[in-house]
């Protein structure tokens, strides 16, 4: 995340963790195994969280979209910096880009399924899913820095655009409270 895939080296990591280089190999066979584990962690955390949120119970279309948006607002659930780093790594490594493309496809399928579940036909569900996902990937790729207040003010419009239904005041109050935001 901080220095790119080139910075992932056994000796500096061992020193940072206060391990000997040989002790590090108790955890990973070699650098390739470490990088593979890193990709597995990224996929489990980021893709897993998004897929779970898209499948989560929701009482309304707006709440379903808010479930997904919540994922992107919490770095402990979806690490945007790690997603950016893995995507950047993929530009240098075809195998990594294949993993990124596979993750993107699974994420889009989950969002499309959610959109169908909340009442949109297959073509519209696909377009809405892509709109929601590609906006978020744009936020990540452009490394957009905006205040929580600015982002939160946009959420009701995002929900309406993505789901086709405006969120209620009650839904927004619950969402804001969940993210420690007081408008």
N, C-alpha and C positions, 0 to 999 in steps of 0.2 A: 504494500500500500504506500509506503513512504519512499521507496527507492526503485520500484519496478522489480521484475522477475530477476534481473541481473544482480540485484542486491541480496537475493536469497542464496546465501552461501553458508556452508556448515560451520566453518571456523568463527566468523563473526556472530552467528546465532548462538553457538555454544558459549562464547565469551559473554554475550548478553544475558544468557540464562545461567551463567556461572557454572557451566559444565565443562568437562574436558572434551576435546574433540572425540576421543574414543567413547566417552559416556554418551555422547549424542547418538552414536550408532546403535545404542540399545533401543532407541525409539524409532529410528529410520535406517533402513539398510544403506541408503545412499541419497544423494540430492534428488535423483529422479523420484524416489519413493516419497520424499518430503514434498516435492512439487505436486505429485499425484494426490497426496493427502490434503494439500492445500486446496486443490480443485474440488475434491470430494466435500470438504468443509464448506466452501463457497456454494456449491450446488445444494447441499443439504440445508444450509441456512437460508440463502436468498431464494432459491427456487422453491424449496419446501415451505417456507413461510408464505410466499405469495400464493402457491397452490392451495395451502390450507385456508388462507383468508378468503380466497375465491369460493371455496366449498363451504365456508362457515354459514351457520344459520343466520338468516336475516328476515325481519318481519316485512320489509319493503324493499323495492329496488334501490332506493336511496341508501338504505342501511347496508345493503350488499356492497355497494360501491364504497361506502365509508369504511367498511371492513378492510377492503383492499387498500384504500388510501392510507389507512392507519399503519399498514406495513411499511410504507415508504417514509413515514415520519419518525420511525423508531430505529435507530442504527443498531440497537441490540437485537432486533428482529430481522432487519434487512440492511446489510452494510453497503451503503451506496459507494463508499470509497473503495471497498473491496471489489464491487461489481465493476467499477471503472478500471481498476487495476487489472482485473482478469480480462476485460474486453481489450485493453491496451496490449496485454500479453498475447492475446489471440491474433493481433496484427502481425506478430513476429513468429507465430507458431501455428501451423495449419491444424494440428491435433487439438490445440486449445481452442481455436476458432470453431472447430467442429463441436466441441463441448458447449461453447457459448451458444452456437446456433441451435443445438439440441435443447438447451435450457430455455432459450427464447421460445422455441416451439411449444414446449411443455407449459410454459407460463401463459402463452397466448391461448392454448387449448383450454386451460383452466378458466381464463377470463371469458372466452367465448362460451364455454359451458355455463358459466354464471349468468351471462347475458341472456342465453336461451332460457335458463331457469326462471329469470325474472320477467320473461314474456316477449322477448324479441325473436323474430324469425332468424334462421341461420345466417343469411347474408348480412342483415343488419347487426346481428350479434357479433359477427366477425369484424365488421367495421368499427363498432363501438369498442370492442376489446382492443383492437389495434390502436384506436385513438387514445384510449386510456394508457395503454402500455407504452406506446411510442412517445407520448408526452413525458412520461416518467423517465424513460431512457434518455430523452432529450435533456431533462433536468440534470441527469447524472453525467451525460457526455459533455454537456456545456459547463458542468461544474457550477451551476447556478447557485449563487449565495444570496438569499433573501431572508428577511427577518421572519420569525415564526408568525408574527402579526400579519405581515403581507401575505404569506402563504395561506394562513387560516381564512383571511378575508376572501380568498379566491375559491375556497373549498365548496361552498354552496353552488357556485356556478359550474365548477368542474363536475359535481355530482349531477346537476341537471343536464349538462351536455353529455356525460357518459351514460347515464341511466335513462334519460328522457323524463325524469321526474325530479322536481325540486325536493330537497329534504325539508322535513318539518322543523320547527323551532326546537321541539323536544329532541329530535334526532341530532341536531347540531349541538344542543346543550350537552347531551351525553358524550358526543364526539369530542367537544372542546374539553370537557371535564376529564375524559380519558387521557388527553394529552397535556393536562395541566395548563390549559390556556383559558384565560379569563378575558373575554372581549371587552 
